[in-house]
């Protein structure tokens, strides 16, 4: 777990972004986008991790 947290700290301190998903005031998921542009045209970011709680999966949270 600590290695995972360190990876996210590095991504965020080097320009990556973390997003949280909430319903009302309840935390239901998150994602971390890497900072390095990718793809042929260097116009894409990598999703480093995406997680949604079990009760909210398959409801389009990640797509939003």
Phi, psi and omega in degrees: 000319181296324178296321179295314178299320179295321177300318179291322176301316179297312179304313184289317180291338179264012174112356176290173184226140174250138178237140175250147176247132183227148167239118192057241178251014182265124178287122184240354178175175178201165172214156176234123176261133177291165183267344187273123177290141185228178177089169182305318182262008181052047181233023180230148174247150177271135171279113183285322177202144174221133180219137174228137179299153188307316183292345183247006179288153178064030178238012176086011182299311181298322180294324180293000000 
